[in-house]
Amino acid sequence: MLRVGVLGRGLAPHRLARYNRLPLHRLAPHRRYSSQAGDAAAEPANVRNIGIIAHIDAGKTTTTERMLHYAGFTRRMGSVDAGDTVMDFLPAERERGITIQSAAITFGWKGAQIHVIDTPGHVDFTVEVERAVRVLDGAVAIVDAVAGVQAQTQTQTVWRQAARYGVPRVVFINKMDRAGADWPRAVADVERRLRARALVLVEPEIEKPAAAQYSNAELRCWLDAVSMERVAFDLAADASGATVTRHALAPGTPAYARAAAARARLVDALAAVDAPIVDAFLAADGDAARVPAADVRAAVRRATCASQACPVLLGAAARNVGVQPLLDAVVDYLPSPAEVQPPAGVAPGDSAALVAFAFKVLVDAQRGPMVFVRVYAGALEPRMALVNASQGVGERAARLLQMYGGEPQPIARIGAGHIGVVLGLRHTRTGDTLLGARHASLAGARPAAARERSVLHELREGPAAAAPVGLRLHGIRVPAPVFFCAVEPETPSDERPVAAALAALLLEDPSLH
């Protein structure tokens, strides 16, 4: 991301024009088949707001594409190499095969509505991750089984970002089918480099050479230490990986002994942070394999939601292996908005007045500013009168949208705990707090009317002096500028288009000054 500290001379208007266009074309092969995908008013207890975070090339977008397919959102799985993914819809993303901007999508899985934000993995786009993590209740951190967690990588950066906001995480060790994949080393990296307490939920069964190395290995199945079952993907019969079979392990078999050893290690790790699992262990006469699976699952959830430990799973997303168990873990172990401590100033369960946080702004040539919001209390409805508490001005929501990658769909309401897009907000920027016009904190306050100053005037003189009013949520930590440039129109007639493009950039990018 270009972080500009000083604007002035040097960049021609036609180079800036590309920032003022957001391609929101419809993707014909990708259509919604999940019945829960469009319900933006589901109960908060049935919602999961998660992000996919990782280093570049760890498999974030590939994993997300499989999630969409298995949830019934798409007929077929998109490919990063083919440039037809739902989440990477910008031409530059498809050309380079990388994620440049965070993209949001919503789908249903086993009774839960999941809002997913796929974030960039390159260090240049750190601010994209920062503003996404700010509104998440949980995250899936993807680790490359071959590369592991390398020193001074983006994996550690995004992990620290999630930790700073107290976001619980599930770790998915991907690419376990690749030559050089090393499961024990990857788990050790999670504990040593990320400084996390790893709750290893699975034990891989891999066809590998006699040297007992996880190289040139082919992932076929694994042992589930929570349910004491063998989980298998028969790709010969179903190359899509949609069929997952589970078989209970018979006591006395070698597989049961390996699963029992994995269960013992899991219970031992849980005992360090969860007292109830110790009671369950003692009630089972000290035999971890006899502890009920429901008690183990509940203990993993408590430890994860408290950010005291991180469940670790495995898979090979590109080969369609392991994504459904990962989705199960998202629902089973990551918290809902109802279980997360609300921001300071927002009472738990408060539904009297709207409190929302604008975490991202995109400027579309046809729709104008598209403000991505997370609603913490109350509900957002079309044509609703709002107050931008950070700017101290009145706003009005024209329309509400749910984003499906690059495809927006109109919705009638954004309820508490949900993420959506608002159209019609003219002065809201990333990090602003939006309140309902009758919010209690606005008693006696008189927000200014929406400003009518031209973008050219604001660029020359600076924005109008803001007088914040009412409740204001904690903003987003923006990295300091590291790049300075000057911008000047080539001719007087270009002055206004350049000013409009710069104004759009200022709305979109909180790191631009």
C-alpha positions as CSV (number, residue, x, y, z in Angstrom):
1,M,0.0,0.0,0.0
2,L,1.3,3.4,-0.9
3,R,1.6,5.6,2.2
4,V,1.8,9.2,1.2
5,G,2.9,11.8,3.7
6,V,3.0,14.9,1.5
7,L,1.0,15.6,-1.6
8,G,2.1,18.0,-4.3
9,R,3.9,17.5,-7.6
10,G,4.7,14.6,-9.8
11,L,1.8,12.1,-10.6
12,A,-0.4,12.7,-13.7
13,P,-4.2,12.7,-13.4
14,H,-4.6,9.6,-15.6
15,R,-2.5,7.6,-13.1
16,L,-4.8,8.7,-10.3
17,A,-8.0,7.9,-12.2
18,R,-7.7,4.1,-11.5
19,Y,-8.2,4.7,-7.8
20,N,-11.6,6.2,-8.5
21,R,-13.0,3.0,-10.0
22,L,-14.1,-0.2,-8.1
23,P,-15.0,-3.0,-10.5
24,L,-18.1,-4.6,-9.0
25,H,-19.0,-6.8,-11.9
26,R,-21.2,-9.9,-11.5
27,L,-19.3,-13.2,-11.6
28,A,-21.5,-15.5,-13.6
29,P,-20.1,-18.9,-12.5
30,H,-20.4,-17.9,-8.8
31,R,-23.9,-17.7,-7.4
32,R,-25.3,-18.1,-3.9
33,Y,-26.8,-21.5,-3.1
34,S,-26.6,-21.2,0.7
35,S,-30.0,-20.4,2.2
36,Q,-28.4,-18.6,5.1
37,A,-26.1,-16.4,3.1
38,G,-28.3,-13.4,2.8
39,D,-29.8,-13.2,6.3
40,A,-28.3,-10.1,7.8
41,A,-30.5,-10.2,10.8
42,A,-29.6,-13.6,12.3
43,E,-29.3,-13.8,16.0
44,P,-25.8,-12.8,17.2
45,A,-25.3,-16.2,18.9
46,N,-25.5,-17.8,15.4
47,V,-23.0,-15.5,13.8
48,R,-19.2,-15.8,13.3
49,N,-17.2,-12.8,12.1
50,I,-13.8,-14.3,11.1
51,G,-10.8,-13.3,9.1
52,I,-8.4,-15.4,7.1
53,I,-4.8,-14.2,7.9
54,A,-1.5,-15.5,6.8
55,H,1.7,-14.8,4.9
56,I,1.5,-14.5,1.1
57,D,1.2,-17.8,-0.7
58,A,0.1,-19.8,2.4
59,G,-3.2,-20.6,0.7
60,K,-5.7,-18.1,2.1
61,T,-7.7,-17.5,-1.0
62,T,-7.6,-21.1,-2.0
63,T,-8.9,-22.1,1.4
64,T,-11.7,-19.5,1.2
65,E,-12.8,-20.7,-2.2
66,R,-13.2,-24.3,-0.8
67,M,-15.2,-22.9,2.1
68,L,-17.6,-21.2,-0.4
69,H,-18.0,-24.3,-2.4
70,Y,-18.6,-26.7,0.4
71,A,-21.1,-24.3,2.0
72,G,-23.1,-24.4,-1.2
73,F,-22.2,-20.8,-2.2
74,T,-20.6,-21.7,-5.6
75,R,-21.1,-24.4,-8.2
76,R,-17.4,-24.8,-8.7
77,M,-14.2,-23.8,-6.9
78,G,-12.2,-20.9,-8.3
79,S,-8.5,-21.0,-8.8
80,V,-5.9,-18.4,-8.1
81,D,-3.8,-19.6,-11.1
82,A,-6.8,-19.4,-13.4
83,G,-7.8,-15.9,-12.1
84,D,-11.4,-16.8,-11.5
85,T,-11.8,-16.7,-7.7
86,V,-14.7,-14.9,-5.9
87,M,-12.5,-13.1,-3.4
88,D,-9.7,-11.8,-5.6
89,F,-11.9,-9.9,-8.1
90,L,-9.7,-6.9,-8.9
91,P,-7.9,-7.1,-12.3
92,A,-4.5,-6.5,-10.5
93,E,-5.2,-9.3,-8.1
94,R,-6.1,-11.8,-10.8
95,E,-3.1,-10.8,-12.9
96,R,-0.6,-11.1,-10.1
97,G,-2.3,-14.0,-8.3
98,I,-2.2,-12.2,-4.9
99,T,-4.7,-10.5,-2.6
100,I,-4.3,-6.7,-2.6
101,Q,-7.4,-5.6,-0.7
102,S,-9.5,-7.3,1.9
103,A,-12.7,-8.8,0.6
104,A,-15.8,-9.8,2.5
105,I,-18.3,-12.6,1.9
106,T,-21.1,-14.3,3.9
107,F,-22.4,-17.9,3.9
108,G,-24.0,-20.4,6.1
109,W,-22.5,-23.5,7.7
110,K,-24.3,-25.9,10.1
111,G,-26.8,-23.4,11.4
112,A,-24.3,-20.5,11.7
113,Q,-23.9,-17.5,9.5
114,I,-20.3,-16.8,8.8
115,H,-18.9,-13.4,7.7
116,V,-15.5,-14.0,6.2
117,I,-12.9,-11.3,5.4
118,D,-10.0,-12.6,3.3
119,T,-7.0,-10.3,4.0
120,P,-3.8,-9.7,2.0
121,G,-0.7,-11.5,3.0
122,H,1.9,-9.1,1.7
123,V,3.6,-6.7,4.1
124,D,2.9,-3.7,1.9
125,F,-0.9,-4.1,2.6
126,T,-0.6,-4.3,6.4
127,V,-3.1,-1.6,7.0
128,E,-5.7,-3.7,5.1
129,V,-5.2,-6.4,7.7
130,E,-5.3,-3.9,10.6
131,R,-8.7,-2.5,9.8
132,A,-10.2,-5.9,9.1
133,V,-8.8,-7.4,12.4
134,R,-10.3,-4.5,14.3
135,V,-13.9,-5.8,13.7
136,L,-13.3,-9.5,13.9
137,D,-14.4,-11.9,16.6
138,G,-12.1,-14.7,15.5
139,A,-9.5,-15.6,12.8
140,V,-8.1,-18.5,10.9
141,A,-4.3,-18.3,10.7
142,I,-3.0,-20.4,7.8
143,V,0.6,-21.8,8.1
144,D,2.5,-23.3,5.2
145,A,3.5,-26.9,6.3
146,V,6.6,-26.6,4.1
147,A,7.9,-23.2,5.0
148,G,6.6,-23.1,8.6
149,V,6.6,-19.8,10.4
150,Q,9.7,-18.1,9.2
151,A,11.5,-15.4,11.2
152,Q,10.4,-11.8,10.5
153,T,7.5,-12.9,8.2
154,Q,4.1,-11.5,7.6
155,T,2.7,-14.4,9.6
156,Q,4.2,-13.0,12.7
157,T,3.0,-9.5,11.9
158,V,-0.7,-10.5,11.3
159,W,-0.5,-12.7,14.4
160,R,0.6,-9.8,16.5
161,Q,-2.2,-7.6,15.0
162,A,-4.8,-10.2,16.0
163,A,-3.3,-10.5,19.5
164,R,-3.4,-6.8,20.0
165,Y,-7.1,-6.8,19.5
166,G,-7.6,-9.9,21.5
167,V,-8.9,-11.9,18.6
168,P,-9.1,-15.7,19.2
169,R,-7.5,-17.8,16.5
170,V,-7.6,-21.3,15.0
171,V,-4.5,-22.5,13.2
172,F,-4.8,-24.4,9.9
173,I,-1.5,-26.0,8.8
174,N,-2.0,-26.1,5.0
175,K,-0.1,-27.8,2.1
176,M,0.4,-31.0,4.0
177,D,0.5,-32.8,0.7
178,R,3.6,-31.0,-0.6
179,A,7.1,-32.3,-0.7
180,G,8.9,-31.1,2.4
181,A,5.8,-30.8,4.5
182,D,6.8,-31.2,8.1
183,W,3.9,-31.5,10.6
184,P,5.9,-31.6,13.9
185,R,8.1,-28.7,12.8
186,A,5.0,-26.6,11.8
187,V,3.4,-27.2,15.2
188,A,6.7,-26.4,16.9
189,D,6.9,-23.1,14.9
190,V,3.4,-22.1,16.1
191,E,4.5,-22.6,19.7
192,R,8.0,-21.1,19.4
193,R,7.7,-18.3,16.9
194,L,4.1,-17.3,17.5
195,R,4.3,-17.9,21.2
196,A,1.0,-19.7,21.2
197,R,-0.2,-22.6,23.3
198,A,-1.0,-25.1,20.6
199,L,-4.0,-27.5,21.1
200,V,-3.2,-30.1,18.5
201,L,-6.6,-31.7,17.6
202,V,-5.4,-34.2,15.0
203,E,-2.7,-36.7,14.4
204,P,-1.9,-37.2,10.7
205,E,-1.8,-40.6,9.0
206,I,0.4,-40.1,5.9
207,E,2.0,-42.4,3.5
208,K,5.6,-41.6,3.8
209,P,9.1,-43.0,3.2
210,A,10.7,-45.4,5.7
211,A,12.9,-42.5,6.9
212,A,9.8,-41.2,8.7
213,Q,10.0,-37.8,7.2
214,Y,7.0,-35.8,6.1
215,S,8.4,-35.3,2.7
216,N,6.9,-36.4,-0.6
217,A,3.9,-37.4,1.5
218,E,0.3,-37.7,0.5
219,L,-2.3,-36.8,3.0
220,R,-5.2,-39.2,3.0
221,C,-6.6,-39.2,6.5
222,W,-6.0,-38.4,10.1
223,L,-7.0,-39.3,13.6
224,D,-9.3,-36.9,15.5
225,A,-8.1,-36.5,19.1
226,V,-11.3,-34.9,20.1
227,S,-13.8,-37.5,18.8
228,M,-11.4,-40.4,18.7
229,E,-12.3,-41.1,15.1
230,R,-10.5,-41.6,11.8
231,V,-11.3,-38.8,9.3
232,A,-10.8,-39.7,5.7
233,F,-11.1,-38.1,2.3
234,D,-11.5,-40.5,-0.6
235,L,-10.4,-38.4,-3.5
236,A,-10.4,-41.3,-5.9
237,A,-14.1,-41.6,-5.5
238,D,-14.8,-37.9,-5.2
239,A,-12.1,-35.5,-6.4
240,S,-14.0,-32.5,-5.1
241,G,-13.3,-33.6,-1.5
242,A,-17.0,-33.0,-0.6
243,T,-17.3,-36.5,1.0
244,V,-15.9,-36.8,4.4
245,T,-16.1,-40.1,6.3
246,R,-15.6,-40.6,10.0
247,H,-15.2,-44.0,11.7
248,A,-14.9,-44.6,15.4
249,L,-11.5,-46.2,16.4
250,A,-11.6,-49.6,17.9
251,P,-9.8,-49.9,21.3
252,G,-6.7,-52.1,21.1
253,T,-5.8,-51.2,17.6
254,P,-2.6,-49.3,16.7
255,A,-4.7,-46.3,15.4
256,Y,-6.6,-46.1,18.7
257,A,-3.3,-46.1,20.6
258,R,-2.0,-43.2,18.5
259,A,-5.2,-41.3,19.0
260,A,-5.2,-42.0,22.7
261,A,-1.6,-40.6,22.9
262,A,-2.7,-37.5,21.0
263,R,-5.8,-37.1,23.3
264,A,-3.5,-37.3,26.3
265,R,-1.3,-34.6,25.0
266,L,-4.4,-32.4,24.2
267,V,-5.9,-32.9,27.7
268,D,-2.5,-32.1,29.2
269,A,-2.3,-28.9,27.3
270,L,-5.9,-27.9,28.2
271,A,-5.3,-28.7,31.9
272,A,-2.8,-25.8,32.1
273,V,-5.6,-23.3,31.2
274,D,-8.9,-24.9,32.0
275,A,-10.0,-26.2,35.4
276,P,-13.2,-28.2,34.3
277,I,-11.2,-30.5,32.0
278,V,-9.1,-31.5,35.0
279,D,-12.3,-32.5,36.9
280,A,-13.4,-34.5,33.8
281,F,-10.0,-36.2,33.6
282,L,-10.1,-37.2,37.3
283,A,-13.7,-38.5,36.8
284,A,-12.4,-40.7,34.0
285,D,-9.9,-42.3,36.5
286,G,-7.0,-40.5,34.9
287,D,-7.6,-41.9,31.4
288,A,-7.6,-39.1,28.9
289,A,-9.1,-41.4,26.2
290,R,-12.2,-41.9,28.4
291,V,-13.0,-38.2,28.9
292,P,-16.2,-37.5,27.0
293,A,-15.7,-35.8,23.6
294,A,-18.2,-33.2,24.6
295,D,-16.1,-32.2,27.6
296,V,-12.9,-32.0,25.5
297,R,-14.7,-29.9,22.8
298,A,-16.1,-27.5,25.5
299,A,-12.7,-27.1,27.1
300,V,-11.1,-26.3,23.7
301,R,-13.8,-23.7,23.1
302,R,-13.3,-22.1,26.5
303,A,-9.5,-21.9,26.0
304,T,-9.8,-20.5,22.5
305,C,-12.4,-17.9,23.3
306,A,-10.3,-16.7,26.2
307,S,-7.3,-16.4,23.8
308,Q,-5.3,-18.7,26.1
309,A,-4.7,-21.4,23.4
310,C,-5.2,-22.0,19.7
311,P,-6.6,-25.2,18.2
312,V,-4.3,-26.6,15.4
313,L,-5.7,-28.5,12.4
314,L,-4.2,-29.7,9.1
315,G,-5.2,-30.1,5.5
316,A,-4.3,-29.5,1.9
317,A,-6.8,-27.0,0.5
318,A,-5.5,-27.1,-3.1
319,R,-6.3,-30.9,-3.0
320,N,-9.7,-30.3,-1.4
321,V,-8.7,-31.9,1.9
322,G,-9.4,-30.6,5.4
323,V,-11.6,-27.6,4.8
324,Q,-14.9,-29.0,6.1
325,P,-13.3,-29.9,9.5
326,L,-11.8,-26.3,9.5
327,L,-15.3,-24.9,9.1
328,D,-16.6,-27.1,11.9
329,A,-13.8,-25.7,14.1
330,V,-14.9,-22.1,13.2
331,V,-18.4,-22.8,14.4
332,D,-17.4,-25.0,17.4
333,Y,-14.4,-23.1,18.8
334,L,-14.5,-19.4,17.7
335,P,-16.8,-17.0,19.6
336,S,-20.0,-15.4,18.4
337,P,-20.6,-11.6,18.8
338,A,-22.8,-12.4,21.8
339,E,-19.8,-14.0,23.6
340,V,-17.3,-11.2,22.9
341,Q,-16.8,-8.3,25.3
342,P,-18.4,-5.3,23.6
343,P,-16.4,-2.1,23.1
344,A,-16.1,0.4,26.0
345,G,-19.3,2.4,26.2
346,V,-21.5,-0.3,24.6
347,A,-23.6,-2.2,27.2
348,P,-23.8,-6.0,26.6
349,G,-27.1,-6.8,24.9
350,D,-27.9,-3.1,24.3
351,S,-30.4,-2.8,21.5
352,A,-31.8,0.6,22.2
353,A,-29.8,2.7,19.8
354,L,-27.4,2.0,16.9
355,V,-23.6,1.9,17.5
356,A,-21.6,1.0,14.4
357,F,-17.9,1.2,13.4
358,A,-16.7,2.1,9.9
359,F,-13.7,-0.1,9.3
360,K,-13.3,0.4,5.5
361,V,-14.3,2.8,2.8
362,L,-14.3,2.1,-1.0
363,V,-15.2,4.8,-3.5
364,D,-17.2,3.5,-6.5
365,A,-17.7,5.6,-9.6
366,Q,-21.4,4.8,-9.7
367,R,-22.4,4.2,-6.1
368,G,-20.1,6.8,-4.4
369,P,-18.5,5.9,-1.0
370,M,-19.2,2.3,0.1
371,V,-18.7,2.2,3.9
372,F,-18.1,-1.2,5.4
373,V,-19.4,-1.2,9.0
374,R,-19.6,-3.6,11.9
375,V,-22.8,-3.1,14.0
376,Y,-22.2,-3.5,17.8
377,A,-25.7,-2.4,19.0
378,G,-29.1,-1.7,17.6
379,A,-29.7,-2.1,13.9
380,L,-29.0,-0.2,10.7
381,E,-31.9,0.3,8.2
382,P,-32.2,2.1,4.9
383,R,-32.9,5.9,5.0
384,M,-31.9,5.9,8.7
385,A,-30.7,9.2,10.2
386,L,-27.2,8.8,11.7
387,V,-24.6,10.9,13.5
388,N,-20.9,10.5,12.7
389,A,-19.7,10.9,16.3
390,S,-16.0,11.1,15.2
391,Q,-16.6,13.9,12.7
392,G,-19.5,15.6,14.6
393,V,-21.8,15.7,11.5
394,G,-25.1,14.2,10.5
395,E,-25.3,11.5,7.9
396,R,-28.1,9.4,6.3
397,A,-27.9,5.8,5.2
398,A,-29.3,5.5,1.7
399,R,-29.0,1.8,1.0
400,L,-27.6,-1.3,2.6
401,L,-25.6,-4.0,0.9
402,Q,-24.0,-7.4,1.7
403,M,-20.8,-8.0,-0.2
404,Y,-20.0,-11.3,-1.8
405,G,-16.5,-10.7,-3.0
406,G,-17.0,-8.1,-5.8
407,E,-20.7,-8.7,-6.0
408,P,-23.0,-6.5,-3.8
409,Q,-26.5,-7.6,-2.9
410,P,-29.2,-5.2,-1.4
411,I,-30.4,-6.1,2.1
412,A,-33.0,-4.6,4.4
413,R,-31.2,-4.5,7.7
414,I,-27.8,-4.9,9.3
415,G,-28.4,-6.3,12.8
416,A,-26.1,-6.3,15.9
417,G,-23.1,-8.4,15.4
418,H,-23.2,-8.3,11.6
419,I,-21.0,-6.8,8.9
420,G,-22.4,-4.9,5.9
421,V,-22.0,-2.0,3.6
422,V,-23.7,1.4,3.8
423,L,-24.3,3.7,0.8
424,G,-25.0,7.4,1.0
425,L,-22.5,8.4,3.7
426,R,-20.6,11.4,2.4
427,H,-18.1,12.3,5.1
428,T,-17.5,9.0,7.0
429,R,-13.9,7.7,6.9
430,T,-12.2,4.6,8.1
431,G,-12.2,4.5,11.9
432,D,-15.3,6.7,12.4
433,T,-18.1,5.8,14.9
434,L,-21.7,6.0,13.7
435,L,-24.6,6.4,16.1
436,G,-28.3,6.4,15.9
437,A,-29.7,9.9,16.0
438,R,-31.4,9.1,19.4
439,H,-28.4,7.5,21.1
440,A,-28.2,8.4,24.8
441,S,-24.7,9.8,24.5
442,L,-26.0,12.5,22.1
443,A,-28.3,14.1,24.7
444,G,-27.7,17.9,24.5
445,A,-25.3,17.6,21.6
446,R,-25.9,19.3,18.3
447,P,-24.1,17.7,15.4
448,A,-23.3,19.9,12.5
449,A,-25.2,19.5,9.2
450,A,-23.4,17.6,6.5
451,R,-20.6,19.7,5.1
452,E,-21.0,21.1,1.6
453,R,-17.3,22.1,1.1
454,S,-15.8,21.1,-2.2
455,V,-13.1,18.5,-2.3
456,L,-10.8,21.1,-3.8
457,H,-11.3,23.4,-0.9
458,E,-10.7,20.6,1.6
459,L,-7.5,19.6,-0.1
460,R,-6.2,23.2,-0.1
461,E,-7.3,24.2,3.4
462,G,-7.7,20.9,5.1
463,P,-10.9,19.3,6.3
464,A,-13.4,21.4,8.3
465,A,-12.7,21.5,12.0
466,A,-14.5,18.5,13.5
467,A,-16.2,18.7,16.9
468,P,-16.6,15.0,17.9
469,V,-19.9,14.3,19.8
470,G,-21.2,11.4,21.8
471,L,-19.8,7.9,22.1
472,R,-16.7,7.2,20.1
473,L,-15.2,3.7,19.7
474,H,-11.5,3.0,19.7
475,G,-10.1,3.7,16.2
476,I,-7.7,1.9,14.0
477,R,-3.9,1.9,14.5
478,V,-2.5,3.3,11.3
479,P,1.2,2.8,10.4
480,A,3.3,5.9,10.0
481,P,3.9,7.2,6.4
482,V,7.0,5.8,4.8
483,F,6.7,7.3,1.3
484,F,6.4,10.9,0.3
485,C,5.4,12.2,-3.1
486,A,4.1,15.3,-4.8
487,V,1.0,15.5,-7.1
488,E,0.2,18.3,-9.5
489,P,-2.3,18.5,-12.3
490,E,-0.8,18.9,-15.8
491,T,-3.3,21.6,-16.8
492,P,-5.7,23.8,-14.9
493,S,-8.6,21.8,-16.4
494,D,-7.2,18.7,-14.6
495,E,-7.3,20.3,-11.2
496,R,-10.8,19.3,-10.2
497,P,-10.5,15.6,-11.5
498,V,-7.2,15.3,-9.6
499,A,-8.8,16.8,-6.5
500,A,-11.7,14.3,-6.7
501,A,-9.3,11.4,-7.1
502,L,-7.2,12.5,-4.1
503,A,-10.4,13.0,-2.1
504,A,-11.4,9.5,-2.9
505,L,-8.0,8.2,-1.9
506,L,-8.2,10.1,1.4
507,L,-11.6,8.5,2.2
508,E,-10.4,5.0,1.3
509,D,-6.9,4.9,2.8
510,P,-6.4,5.8,6.5
511,S,-2.6,5.7,6.0
512,L,-2.8,8.6,3.4
513,H,-2.3,12.0,4.9
